[in-house]
Structures are given as structure tokens and as C-alpha cells.
Amino acid sequence: MAGILDGVDQRTQLAGHNRFELLLFKLAGKQRFGINVFKVQEVIQCPKLTQIPNSNAVVCGVAHLRGKTIPVMDLSMAIGMYPISQEANNYVIVTEYNRSTQGFMVGTVDRIINIGWSEVNAPPKGVGRENYLTAVTRFEDEMIEVIDVEKIMSEVMGASEEASEDALATNDAEANTNDHILIVDDSSVARGQVKRVLDQMGISSTLMEDGAEAWEHLQALQIDGVDIPSHYSMIISDVEMPQMDGYTLASKIKADPEMKGVYLVLHTSLSGVFNTSMVEKVGADEFIAKFKPDALAAAIQKRLQTVHQSNN
């Protein structure tokens, strides 16, 4: 696996062009799965793991890598399949999600493919693993299943799903009555997390499952004579989405003379350093790392204070 993640700078150029690269791998069977390369730090042969008493059954143990102790999860078990044999010559995909580092044990790692988000679709109904898939695509006449890692992280690691009382101390739910926020995310877990924070704050929301759906929705409103910047106090969009990614959605919105005034936040588990530069490139107003409910609530309150002041 040495060198599989070489050329990150070249891959960075794909962002903003509705393209990305997918690392393909297999679990306990023949089915190939995928994960966005930008979330992968490295791929290693499975090291010796230290068991953790009373841990979630999905957690195989912890690995000690370059001074860090990271949990390693059996990705097959995490999506409801048979466990990966501990006797096999397995690999660990080391990833960064939501500002934390963790490893996912897989059976074999295949290759990296370069594809367009337009070639990626929502998972078909009836797939047994549907609840753990965020998208599917085709490669070499085979369906590649893209796993909803955010759902796995939420179930295995657990996290606060709501903003704290301290974070909402200055929130004025009554003043938020007329505010409306558009949420765009292909993960049902992520959409639910953002909506819960908005509900806490007394803010109404509209939910969309990908950038293409959101763009069609905004265009339809525009045709009906709706002023988008006035209709939506802000748009909170994921980056990785089938059909149209968040970077492309942001670029389209900011390129439209009648929409560009809407406040757009990219809300993603991808690398913060990378997103800082991409926010500037595509014209988004802010980047917020997933999923930190207090940070999300603070960003929303800051934006709404500006909106309310301008309306007074």
C-alpha cells in the first residue's frame, strides 16, 4: 500500500469541479466499497491491537501509531455484516472524521478511482445495507457502495446530538421565529443532527439530500419570484454529496447575481485546513467542521444577529 496516497496536491485540484477520488476496498466478501480519499490519512497493514475492556463490539482494539492511540473498528461489523477474520492479512484505513482520527479494519484494499459526483447516486431501495450507505456508483460493471461513515461514528463512538445550555444562553427563540435555514446533506444522520440544533433554537428548516436537489429547489423558488437571500437566512451544506457536491453548489449559488447574497456555510467532516482554502475558492462564507453542535449553534447565532440587526 506504500504510495497509494501519493499526489494529494493533484487530487486537491479535483475539488470544485464536481469530481473526487474514491479508495476502493473489500470487507469479508467480494463486494467492493468506497471512501473519499480526502478522509484517508494512510493505509497500513493491520498492526497489533490492544483490547479495550467493555468497548463497543465493533471496536477491535486500539493501535499505537506515531505517538497516537487510535481506535480500530471492524467496518464489516459496523454495517451489519459478518466480522472480518482476525487471522487474515487485513488492512487498516486510517481516517480523519469530525476532528478525530480512527482506523477501519478492512479485508483488502483495491485501488483509487477518479470519478465525477454526477456518476454517484443515492443507494437503491431494498439493499440490505441501505441504512449504512450514503451513495453508490459503478466501476468495471460493478456497483461500488459508498459507506455512510458519519452514521457509523455516531453509533459506535457516540456524540452529543444537541447544543449545550451554555451555547444557547444568548439564543432568542422568539426572535428566530421568522428565520428559515436550508440544510443540504446526503447523510440522514447529519441532516437530523443539524435539524435538532435548529429545532432547539426555534428555527424552521428545509432539508435536501444533495446539491443537485438543492440547486433545482433554489431555481424553482427563483422562477416563482422568491428572493433567495431573504427567504433563507443561511444555507448549511455538506461537501460530499452525489450528483452535485457542496463546492459546486456553492460556486453556482455565488455565481448567480440574484442568489449570491445568501449566506452559505460548508459543514463537513473533511480536513479543516483543506476546506479553509476551498471556502475562498468557491465563494462560501464559512466552514464549520462536523459535528460540533455548540460550534454550529454559535455560527448560526452569529449570522442571525447580523440578519436581525439589518432587518431592524
Legacy VTK file of the C-alpha trace (Angstrom):
# vtk DataFile Version 3.0
C-alpha trace
ASCII
DATASET POLYDATA
POINTS 312 float
0.000 0.000 0.000
3.027 2.302 0.096
2.419 5.257 -2.190
-1.318 4.733 -2.603
-1.991 8.210 -1.252
0.809 9.994 -3.116
-0.131 13.064 -5.128
-2.564 14.699 -2.711
-1.894 18.118 -4.248
-3.041 16.798 -7.602
-6.211 15.410 -6.040
-6.934 18.751 -4.410
-7.393 20.193 -7.894
-10.409 17.932 -8.384
-12.372 19.753 -5.681
-14.647 22.429 -7.068
-15.002 20.531 -10.341
-17.633 18.098 -9.024
-15.051 15.298 -9.048
-13.308 13.312 -6.349
-11.280 10.169 -5.816
-12.596 7.056 -4.155
-10.455 4.478 -2.356
-11.904 1.045 -3.134
-11.682 -1.868 -0.716
-13.368 -5.135 0.252
-14.553 -6.333 3.643
-15.346 -10.003 4.287
-16.756 -10.769 0.837
-16.455 -9.884 -2.855
-18.438 -6.636 -2.734
-16.315 -3.518 -3.250
-16.886 -0.440 -1.119
-15.533 3.097 -1.306
-14.395 6.001 0.864
-13.350 9.509 -0.209
-9.553 9.750 -0.407
-9.583 13.145 1.301
-10.730 11.481 4.515
-7.899 8.954 4.416
-4.597 9.682 6.157
-2.913 6.387 5.330
-3.469 2.697 4.634
-1.431 0.235 6.707
-1.141 -3.466 7.339
-3.178 -4.179 10.455
-0.844 -3.726 13.455
-1.077 -5.496 16.790
-4.172 -4.232 18.582
-4.653 -3.682 22.300
-8.062 -4.783 23.525
-10.281 -2.303 25.381
-12.479 -3.762 28.170
-16.204 -3.049 27.863
-15.826 -1.340 24.491
-18.355 -1.492 21.677
-18.270 -4.895 19.953
-17.380 -3.172 16.675
-14.120 -1.826 18.163
-11.386 -4.455 17.652
-8.959 -2.585 19.898
-6.589 0.362 19.734
-3.443 0.801 17.653
-0.412 2.857 18.577
0.717 4.855 15.555
3.432 7.520 15.688
2.648 8.582 19.220
-1.125 8.418 18.781
-3.535 5.854 20.164
-6.438 5.339 17.772
-9.472 3.068 17.940
-9.753 0.472 15.177
-13.228 -0.646 14.126
-14.286 -3.707 12.167
-16.001 -1.915 9.282
-17.808 -5.085 8.235
-19.439 -5.493 11.655
-20.212 -1.784 11.784
-22.514 -2.052 8.762
-24.215 -5.233 9.958
-22.165 -7.810 8.062
-20.051 -10.737 9.272
-16.885 -9.813 11.204
-13.594 -9.747 9.330
-11.407 -12.690 10.297
-8.758 -11.583 12.768
-6.485 -14.309 11.404
-6.447 -12.823 7.913
-3.844 -10.429 6.497
-6.051 -7.371 6.967
-5.525 -3.680 6.375
-6.495 -0.614 8.388
-7.668 2.568 6.673
-6.663 5.422 8.972
-9.111 8.307 8.602
-9.887 11.737 9.970
-13.543 12.439 10.667
-15.036 15.185 12.769
-11.613 16.260 14.044
-10.787 12.792 15.330
-8.549 10.030 13.997
-9.679 6.411 13.814
-8.963 3.267 11.857
-11.307 0.981 9.941
-10.257 -2.640 9.508
-10.944 -3.969 6.012
-10.103 -7.209 4.245
-8.243 -5.898 1.199
-7.570 -2.509 -0.389
-8.010 -2.348 -4.145
-7.226 0.942 -5.869
-8.129 4.626 -6.172
-10.523 5.746 -8.904
-11.236 9.251 -10.174
-14.951 9.865 -10.771
-17.454 12.683 -11.054
-20.132 13.236 -8.429
-22.622 13.204 -11.312
-21.815 9.484 -11.637
-22.734 8.873 -7.997
-26.339 8.120 -6.998
-28.384 7.545 -3.881
-28.385 3.875 -2.793
-31.189 1.775 -4.315
-34.090 0.837 -2.095
-34.036 -2.707 -0.824
-30.269 -3.017 -0.458
-29.696 -4.850 2.811
-27.001 -2.371 3.850
-29.026 0.627 2.655
-29.068 2.271 6.102
-25.257 2.320 6.096
-24.781 3.561 2.532
-24.653 7.178 1.547
-24.275 6.589 -2.200
-23.441 4.095 -4.949
-21.525 4.316 -8.213
-20.416 1.888 -10.925
-16.902 0.826 -11.852
-15.901 -2.029 -14.165
-19.577 -3.077 -14.452
-19.802 -3.477 -10.690
-21.765 -1.459 -8.151
-19.498 0.283 -5.640
-21.135 1.038 -2.294
-20.051 4.241 -0.509
-20.408 3.827 3.248
-22.049 6.435 5.495
-19.163 6.755 7.929
-20.912 9.532 9.856
-23.678 7.123 10.789
-21.136 4.546 11.952
-19.233 7.109 14.000
-22.451 8.280 15.620
-23.471 4.737 16.564
-20.094 3.423 17.700
-18.384 6.426 19.227
-21.428 8.386 20.306
-21.539 12.164 20.465
-23.685 14.967 21.734
-26.579 15.449 19.357
-27.740 18.752 20.824
-26.217 22.103 21.662
-25.495 22.712 25.335
-27.376 25.159 27.536
-24.277 27.360 27.670
-24.098 27.516 23.873
-27.744 28.578 23.728
-27.546 31.047 26.616
-27.874 34.046 24.293
-30.237 32.387 21.818
-33.525 34.250 21.341
-36.018 31.679 20.046
-38.732 34.307 19.748
-36.536 36.471 17.531
-35.779 33.412 15.364
-39.430 32.780 14.512
-39.162 34.226 11.010
-35.819 32.629 10.201
-35.574 29.714 7.791
-32.465 27.671 7.021
-31.803 25.238 4.159
-29.935 22.058 5.140
-28.241 20.093 2.342
-26.653 16.744 3.216
-26.825 13.230 1.787
-26.448 11.627 5.227
-29.750 11.229 7.055
-27.803 11.215 10.329
-26.098 14.528 9.530
-29.367 16.138 8.397
-31.010 15.032 11.620
-28.150 16.395 13.726
-28.327 19.854 12.168
-32.132 19.919 12.338
-32.078 19.077 16.056
-29.878 22.076 16.769
-32.149 24.322 14.696
-35.223 22.969 16.492
-33.553 23.788 19.812
-33.071 27.342 18.596
-36.648 27.713 17.359
-35.623 27.950 13.706
-37.573 26.341 10.867
-35.696 24.358 8.226
-35.972 22.728 4.829
-33.977 19.544 4.171
-32.428 18.468 0.853
-30.467 15.266 0.153
-27.858 16.502 -2.353
-26.555 19.541 -4.156
-28.494 18.884 -7.365
-31.800 18.691 -5.493
-30.959 21.874 -3.591
-29.979 23.733 -6.771
-33.216 22.724 -8.526
-35.154 23.833 -5.439
-33.447 27.247 -5.375
-34.001 27.750 -9.103
-37.692 26.871 -8.724
-38.062 29.428 -5.933
-36.313 31.994 -8.091
-38.694 31.335 -11.003
-41.596 31.897 -8.606
-40.185 35.317 -7.782
-38.746 34.421 -4.367
-35.738 36.429 -3.213
-33.378 33.677 -2.012
-31.218 35.789 0.370
-34.396 36.993 2.091
-36.125 33.609 2.070
-33.214 31.702 3.621
-31.274 33.257 6.488
-28.488 30.862 5.553
-27.731 27.606 3.749
-25.808 24.855 5.545
-24.379 22.387 3.036
-22.316 19.231 3.233
-19.442 18.872 0.762
-19.539 15.192 -0.245
-22.850 14.526 -1.993
-23.956 12.506 -5.049
-24.964 14.283 -8.252
-23.557 17.661 -7.149
-21.078 18.275 -4.350
-21.153 21.187 -1.931
-18.284 23.027 -3.615
-20.107 23.014 -6.946
-23.387 24.059 -5.284
-21.599 26.953 -3.574
-19.967 28.020 -6.848
-23.305 28.022 -8.672
-25.074 29.993 -5.944
-22.325 32.596 -5.674
-22.152 32.954 -9.476
-25.878 33.795 -9.682
-26.421 37.577 -9.322
-29.757 37.083 -7.538
-28.593 34.309 -5.179
-25.036 35.311 -4.342
-26.141 37.334 -1.319
-27.317 34.241 0.569
-25.032 33.245 3.457
-23.615 29.793 2.705
-21.813 27.556 5.198
-19.924 24.398 4.233
-20.464 21.848 7.006
-18.203 18.851 6.558
-16.021 16.235 8.199
-13.260 16.759 5.624
-9.933 18.313 6.636
-10.288 21.792 8.089
-7.051 23.068 6.512
-8.179 21.926 3.094
-11.647 23.448 3.485
-10.308 26.838 4.537
-8.762 27.273 1.099
-11.780 25.796 -0.670
-14.175 28.204 1.085
-12.272 31.057 -0.542
-12.060 29.294 -3.897
-15.804 28.644 -4.280
-17.000 31.797 -2.516
-18.675 30.183 0.504
-18.966 32.392 3.578
-17.797 29.984 6.259
-16.611 26.451 7.004
-17.742 24.504 10.084
-16.312 21.083 10.951
-18.761 18.278 11.713
-20.266 17.554 14.154
-19.835 20.072 16.920
-23.340 21.188 17.958
-22.070 24.063 20.099
-19.863 25.387 17.278
-22.777 25.067 14.854
-25.135 26.884 17.226
-22.573 29.667 17.738
-22.130 30.165 13.982
-25.894 30.253 13.442
-26.440 32.747 16.252
-23.673 34.991 14.936
-25.222 35.010 11.478
-28.767 35.593 12.728
-27.688 38.538 14.863
-26.452 40.204 11.675
-29.713 39.359 9.866
-31.886 40.662 12.698
-29.893 43.887 13.014
-30.199 44.575 9.291
-33.962 43.983 9.456
-34.469 46.453 12.306
LINES 1 313
312 0 1 2 3 4 5 6 7 8 9 10 11 12 13 14 15 16 17 18 19 20 21 22 23 24 25 26 27 28 29 30 31 32 33 34 35 36 37 38 39 40 41 42 43 44 45 46 47 48 49 50 51 52 53 54 55 56 57 58 59 60 61 62 63 64 65 66 67 68 69 70 71 72 73 74 75 76 77 78 79 80 81 82 83 84 85 86 87 88 89 90 91 92 93 94 95 96 97 98 99 100 101 102 103 104 105 106 107 108 109 110 111 112 113 114 115 116 117 118 119 120 121 122 123 124 125 126 127 128 129 130 131 132 133 134 135 136 137 138 139 140 141 142 143 144 145 146 147 148 149 150 151 152 153 154 155 156 157 158 159 160 161 162 163 164 165 166 167 168 169 170 171 172 173 174 175 176 177 178 179 180 181 182 183 184 185 186 187 188 189 190 191 192 193 194 195 196 197 198 199 200 201 202 203 204 205 206 207 208 209 210 211 212 213 214 215 216 217 218 219 220 221 222 223 224 225 226 227 228 229 230 231 232 233 234 235 236 237 238 239 240 241 242 243 244 245 246 247 248 249 250 251 252 253 254 255 256 257 258 259 260 261 262 263 264 265 266 267 268 269 270 271 272 273 274 275 276 277 278 279 280 281 282 283 284 285 286 287 288 289 290 291 292 293 294 295 296 297 298 299 300 301 302 303 304 305 306 307 308 309 310 311
